[in-house]
Amino acid sequence: GEKGCSNRLAEAFLSQLGGGVKPTIRDVGAKPLAHLSSEAMGAWSVPEGERTAEQKRLAAVSDEIIKEVQDADVLALSVSMYNFGVPSTLKAWIDRLLRAGVTFGYTATGP
């Protein structure tokens, strides 16, 4: 919640950045992403110019997250811990960030 340790740590970190830094904040707790679906993953495999309106909408979520990370000089994650694990909303963010052929590739020895 707003008074949780992870939020306080994030605020302390942000306060140390200085005035020249413009942070991009994505709060997946306050604005959770839907869990990844086969439709969203399928949209990624369709060439951009051939996507339906729905495929474009689904792919845009991932595209925006990837751009945010690629444009960042520093990536800081402030994460609550639920039952000794990360929240599923963070997993939903990671699922959209990790896209084969875009943010990583497969080789003969693995990803």
Protein Blocks (a to p, Z undefined) as FASTA:
>chain_A
ZZbmklmmmmmmmmmnojmbccddddfklmccddddfklmmmmmpcfklpcfklmmmmmm
mmmmmmmmmmpmbdcdddddeehiacfklmmmmmmmmcghklpccdfkbZZ
